């Protein structure tokens, strides 16, 4: 039986072992490309792949589990094993990862008073039932059971968030009860208070950082007699909408840091390949304002978003060759980029005309948030009749997130974003008696870091005040947009309103391509029913990545949903990305 031990060093089958790992998130890469990415990882000289496990994807609805397709983690692990790679799994309920809600499922917020990542019984019970489904899929793949999982993480950067030791002990013991017997680890920024807040007896503390390796390892050494390891070596960074340009790491400095890490200990490169936040899965940060992440998770990683080898890859490979052999790996896939050209809009229809086709109204005296209506992602629309208001001179949405497009008789009145939702908005709309008001709210990605995570109900959770008084009687339409096949394009279109636009592309040879949305405002795009992700004219991302396996030979359907009335008659499929 193979063994992996944590003592003064890592030991594989009794011999010292240097973990040289790279992060690849299976849920950010289409499964047809998993082997390609892992072959390139091995070819660079890495011996291990690390991945998070997103709870919100595997249990999108409470008690309903999915481990198929892009969520088939066992298949991902088996491909790594076939290539002779070891695996580090980080399955903690919270993964951060610039992922929607840090991987926590939105349905947790249906309950009033929910407390996250702490010794709070409803939270503990929820993720224990999830572990009942997940862990039996991981246990057989441990190295102690003949597989290739060598390390498992207990929680993720917990010392950044809190310091509930009872919670960490519960988490550790839960993994052991569920059959995890490989070594355990915790990961935190190498600052003493973070390490002390996040570490727990029986788990190796590792450090997450992107620079100053020697200084960070000196801090880490004060708290462990075990091997030194950078659990996340940040080689780039992520982008948020409106940040002015694609974030890039300093290659010369990171090369020096990698050399230092390998001379002193072990490393997990974050990210080896970033991939894509498909669908509505981008996360957000909230410090002074809401900053939602873009659809691309390129991260300035060693492979591009679409898996191409970079100069950083080649430089790192040279450094790694000083510490480990570089194997010869024959890449099994020839992945091509292709431009399919400009596409002209075939049909279009306004959202207001097809609401009943894609949603059923919930009637309420007051607005209700997404989560209370068992919706986690997408949009939600609040419709009402203005029965007492002859005109509108101010509006306020109470306990509302994240962005609102407001219409009176289908004419745009205001667009409110983030902090604009927290205060009174002065408007001037006349002759409103008996008019219809629509408020389209967008969940732009729940915050994935810090105390704001507990304030992430989307839509409107309290009330709408018009001219200072609460307005009652609403029809509420949940719009997760998981049923765009039901959009009826024959029902009429009105300029300036949220609408769906249909395009078609004939494909003779499926290949990777990039959808250019220049001239369009804000929304999301679907290919053959698959949600490619969000777009927004403010950038920095200007094109959405379409992996070739999502295309089929022959006719393919592209549907663009746009909320702000900024559209053109065409989109274009190009052979180069543009992430700023």
N, C-alpha and C positions, 0 to 999 in steps of 0.2 A: 504493500500500500504506500502511495506517495504521501509525503508530509510537507507541511509548511509551518515554520515556527518563528516566533518573535522572541528573541533573547537579547543579547548584546548587539546582535545583527539579525538580518533575515536569514533563515536557513531553509533551503529546499532539499528535501531528502538528506538532511544532515550536513549539507555543504553550504557555505556562505553564498548568498544570492543578492544581487543588486537589482532592485525593481526599477526597470526603465519602462515607464508606462505612458500611454497617451489616451486622452478622453475622446470617445466617440459616443454620442447619444443615439441609440438605435431609433428612437422615436422622432429624431430630426432628419433621418435619412431614409429614403424609400428602401424597402427590404431587398429589392433587386440589386442594390448597390452596396449592401453590407460587405460582401466578399471583397469587392474592389477596394473599399476603404481599409479593410483589415489587412489585405495583401500589401497595400502601400505603407501601412503602419509597421508591419513586420519588416518590409524592405528598408525602412529607415534605420533599423537596428533595435526597435523596441521589442520587448519580450512580453508585454502585458497591455491589455486594453482596460480602461475604466469606463463605467457608465452609471449614471443615475437611473432611478426607476420612478416614473411620474404617477403618483397615486391618482391624480385627477383624470388621467387617460384610462387607466386600468379599471377604475370604478367611477365612470362619469356620472352614473346614476346610482344612488345608494343601493347596495345589494346586487347590482348587475355588473358582472365582471367581463373584461375583454382582454384576451391574450393572443389575438390573431393578427395577421398582416403585419403592419408596422409596429405592432405591440407584442409580437412573438419573441419575447426576450430569450426563451430557451433556444430558439433557432439561431439567434445572434450569438449566444454563448457557444453553441455547437460549431458554428462556422469558425469562431476563434480557436476552438479546440482542434479542429481539423488542420488549422494553420500552425499549430504548436504554440499558441498564445495563451497566457494565463489571464485571468479576469479579476478585477476588483469591482465589486458591486456596492453601490451606495443607495440602499432602498428606503432610507429613513422617510417618514411621512413628509418631511419638508426637504426640498432639494435646492431651493433658491434658483440657480441656473438661468436667471432672467426668463423664467418660465411662469406662465399664468398662475398667480397665487402661490408661487414657489412649489407647485406640484400638489398643493392641497385642493381637494374638490370643493367647488363652490357651494355644494349642498350643505356643507357644514354650517354655513351662515344662515340657514333657514331658522335655526334655533336662537331665540333671544338669549343673550348672555354667554354665547359660546366663547370659550377661552382656548387659545391655540398654543400648542407646544409647551404644555405645562400640566401639572398633576390635576387635571380637571376630568372627572369621570366620563362625561359624554364624549369628550375628545379621545380619551384613552380607549374606550370601548369601540369607537368607530374605527380607529386604525388597527386595533387588534383583530377585528373581524376581516379587515383587508389583508392583514398578514396571514390569516387562516387560509386565504386563497393564494397569496403570493409565495409564501415560504415553501410549501410543498413542491413548487416549481423550481426553486433554487437549491434546496437541500441536496438532491441527487447530483448536482453539478459541482459540489464542493470537492476540492482535491482529496479530502479525507474519505470521499465516497467514490473515488476513481475519476473525478471530473477535473475542472481547471480553475474553479474559483478559489483564490488564495486569501483574500481579505474581504471583510464586510464592514461597512460603516454603521455606527450606531445612530448618530444624529449628525446634522450638518451645520457647521459653524454656530453651534449653540451658544458659545460664550459671547458672540456678537449680540445675541437676542435676549438671553436671560441667564439665570444661574440656579435653577431648580434642580438640586441634586437628586431628590426623590424621583423626579421625572427621568433623569438620565439612568438611574439605577433600574427603574422600571423598563426602560427601553433596552438596556443591556440584557436584563433577565428574560425579557420577552423573546429576544432573538434566540437565546439559549433554549428556552422552553419549546420554541418552534423547530428545533433541530439544527440550528446553526452552530457548528463546532470548529470552524476555521477561526484564526485570530481576528479580533475586532479592533477597530480604530475609531478615533474621533478626529475632526479637523477644525482648526481655528486659526485666525490670524495670530502669528507669534508675538502677541502682546500679553504680558503676564495675566492681566485680569481676564482677557478672553480665554486663555488656555485654562485658567483655574475654573472659570465658569462653565467650560464645555467638556472638560476631561472627567473620566470616571475610572475607578479601579478596574483593572482587567481589560483595558483597551489602550492601545498605543496612541498617544497624541501625535498628530502630524500637523505641519504648518501650511497654510494657504497664503501665498504671496507672489509678487511678480518682480521683485528686485531686492538688492542688498542681502544676498544669500547668506554670507558669512555672519552678518549681524543677526539675522533671523534664526539661523541655526544655533547661535550662541544662546539666544533666549530659550529656544526649544530644549536645548541640552539641560537647562536648569530644572526641567520638569519631567525628564525621562532618562532612564538608563538604557533604553532600547535604541534601535537604529534611528538615525535622523532621516526624515523624509519630507519633501515638499509635496503635499497632497494635491495642491493645485498650483502649478507654475503658470501664472497668467502671462501668456505670450502676446496677447493683444487686449482688446476690450470690445464691448458691445456698443451699438448705436441706438439712440432714441430719436424719435421724430423731432425734427427741427434743431438738431444739435450742430448743424452747420457743415458736416463732412464726416466721412468714414473714419472711425478711430483706428489708429495704427500704433503698434508697439515700436520700441527702439531696438532694432535688430542687433546692433553692436553690443549694447548693454545686455540684452537677453542672452546672447551667445556666451558672454562672460559668466553670467549667472548660471547658465546650464552647466558650463564646465566646472564651476565651483560646486554645484549640487552633486554632480557625479563623482567628484573627487572626495566629497565628504559624506555622501549618503545616497539616497534613492530619490526618484522623481516621478511625478505624474504630470505630464504636459497638458495644460488646459488652455485651449482646446487643440487636439491633433486635427480634428475637423469639426467645425461648428455646426454646419447644416442649416436647417430652415425651421422657423416657427410657423409651420403650416397652420391653416385655420385661424382660430382666435386664441392661439396659445402663447402669444408674446406676453411677457410680464411687464411690470412698470416699477419705477422707483418713485418715492415721494419724500422729498426733503422740504424745500420751500415751495415746490410746485409739483404737479403730476408730470412725469416724463415717461410715456409709454415707449417700449422698445419697438424697433422696426421688425418687419417680417424676416429679413435675412439675419442669420446668426453666423455670419462669416467669421467674425471675431478676429480677423487678421491672423487666422490659424495657419498651420503648416500645409493644409490642403485648403483650397478655396471652397466657397459654399457648394460648388458643384464638383468638388473632389479633385481639382487639378493641383499638381505638384508646384510648389512655390520655391523661390530662392531661399526662404527661411528654412524650408524642409531640407534643402541641400546643405545649407550651413550647419544645421543641427546634426545631420547625418555624419558630417565630418567630425564633429566634436564627439559624438557617441562612439565613433570608430576607435577612439582612444581608450574606451572602457569596455567595449563589447564587440564581438564579431558582427560584421554586416552580412547577413545571409543573401544569397542570390535568390530572388523571388521573381518568377515569371508571372506577370500580370495577366489574368485570365480574361479581362474585358477590354474591349476597344471602345471607349465612350467618346462620342462625338458631339460637337455643338453644331447647331444648324439654324439658319435664319429662314423663317417661312414667309416673311414679308408682311405687307400691310393688309389688314382685314377690314372690311366695311361692315357696319352694323346692319344686321338683317331685320331685326324687330326690336321694339321697345315698349315698355308698359310701366305706368306709374304705380308705385306701391299702394297708394290710396285706393286704387281700383281693384286690387286683388287680395286685399287683407283677408277676406273670408275664405280665399282659396288656400292660403298658407298658414292660417291661424284661426283659432276660435276665441271670440271675445269672452273675457271674464268681467262681469259687471260688479262694480264696487262703489260705495259712497266716497271712498278715498283712494288715492294711489297706493299701489302695493309693489314692493321691490321684486326683481327677477326671482331671487332665491325663494321667496315665500310662495311663488307660483311654480316652483320646481324647474326653473330655468337657470342655467349657469352662464351661458355665453351668447354673444351676438347683440341683438337689439331688442328693445321693447317699446311699444307705442301706446300712448295714453290719449284717448279721444273723448271729447266732451262737448256739450252744447252750452253756449254762453247765454244762459236764460235770464240773467239779471244785470248784466254789464252792457251799458250802452256804448262805452268805449273802454279802452285799456290804456292806462298811463304808467303802470309798473307791474312787474311780475317777480315772483321768487319761488324757486323750487327748494323745498326743505329736505335735508338729508338725502341729497341726490348725487349720483356719480354716473358717468364721467363727462358726457357731452350731450347737449340737447339741441336738436333742430326744432324750432317752434313755428307753427303755421296757423293762420286764421283763414278759414275758407280756402285752404290749400295754397295760400300765399305766404312766403317766408316773412316772419316777423323778427326773429332773433336766433342767433346761434350762441349758446353759452357753453363754456369749457372750464372745467376744473374750478378754480376759485371764483369765477364769475357766477357759479351756481350757489355760492355761499352768501351772496348779498343781493339786495334788491336791484333789479334791472329796470331802468327807466325806458319805456317805449311809448310810442304814440300810434294807436290804432283806433280809428273812428268807426261808427256804425257797426258795432259788433253784436248788438242784440239779436239773438237767435242764430248767430254764426257758429260754425264748428271750429273748435281748436284741436290741433294735433300736436303732441309732443313726442318726437322720436328720440329715444335715449340710446346711447351706445356704451356698452361695456368695452373700454379700450384696452383692457388687460389689467387684472387685479395686481396690486402691489405685491412684490415677492420678497420684500425685505423690511424688517423692523416692525415697531408697534402699530403702524398704520394698517397692517394686515388684518387687524380685528375690526376695521371700519371700511369694509370693502363690499357692502351690499350695493348692487347696481340697479339703475333705474331710479325711482323715487320711493323712498321708504317712509315718508311722513305726510306731506301735503303740498299743494300748490296754492300760493296766495296771489290773488289778482286784486290790484288796487287796495291791498292791505288786508283783505278778508280771505278766509279759506274757501276754496271752490270745491263743490261736491258733485257726485254723480259722474262716474267714469266708465268707459269701456277700455279694457286693457288687452292688448294683443302681444303675446310672447312671440318673438321672431328670432329663434336660434339659427334660422336659415339653413337647416339641415334637410330641407325638402324643396330645393329650387326646381326640381323636376315638376312641381305642381304650379309653377308660375305660368299663367295664361297670358300670352303676349297679344291676344286679340281684344283686350278689354280697354284700350285707350291710354293715351299718353298726354301728359301736360308738362310743358317746360318748367324748369325751376323747382320741381318736386323730386323727392327720392324716387328712384326708378331702376328697373332692370333693363339691361341691354344685351341682346343676343348676337353672337358672332359664330362663324363656322370656319374651320380650317381643314383642308384636305391634306393628309399626310401620306406620303409614299414610303418614307423611311423614318420611323420615330427616332428622335435625337433630343439631347438637351437643348433648350431654347430659353429665351428671356423676354418676358412680356413688357413692352415699353408702354407706360400709361401717361405719357406726356399729354398735357391738355385736359386731363381729368382731375377732379377735385379730391374726393375722399370716399373710401368704401372698401369693398373686398371683391375677389374674383374667383370664379369657379370654373374648373376644367372637367368636363364630363361628370359633373356633380361633386368633384373633389375640391375642397376649399383650399386654394393656393395661399391665401393670406390677405393681409390688408395692404392698401396703398393710400398715400396721402401726398398731395402736391408739394408740401413743405419739405420733403426729402429728409435725410440725404439719399435714401434709396429711391431710385428712379425706374427700376425694372424688377419684376418678380421672376424668380427662377422656376422653370417648369422642367422637372426631371423627365427624360425620355420615356421611361416606363409608364408614365401617366398618359401618354399619347397612344393612340391606337392607329393602325393602318386604316386609311379611309377618312370618313368625316368625323371630326371632333367638334364638340360644342363648348364655347366659352361664354359664360354669363358674367357680366359686370354689374354689381350693385353699387350705385353711387348715391350719396345722401345730400350733397350740397348744390346740385343743379349745375355743376361745372363739368361739361361733357364735350366730346367731339364725335364725329361719325366713324372714326377709325381707332384701332389699336395696331401695334406692330410687334411681330415676333422676331427678335434679333439674335445674333450668335455671340454676343458679348454681354456680360453683366454691367450694371451701373449702380453701384451701391454708395456712390458719393466719393 
